[in-house]
């Protein structure tokens, strides 16, 4: 699920930490990556964020990882990009970003 995060008052790292997310190394595409565990390593929410500095915003792409990749060395997973849990999490993050 994609949504916008305003960066007019605060940088993305601080916003994500305040909403309970921890940073991960950047994606090969250059997007910033953050996660929030729901218990143990999985399930967890993942946000890939593309910065738009001229507009003072980021475009966040949120999904829910239910489990780790099934095959060793594979980056793909069974991420959910929509559904009630993802919608509620997007609303929670947006409500905390002003």
Secondary structure, DSSP 4 states (H G I P E B T S, - for coil): -EEEEE-SSS-HHHHHHHTT-EEEPPPTTS-EEEEEESSSSSSEEEEEEEEEGGGTEEEEEEEEE-S--SSTT------B-SSHHHHHHHHHHHHT--
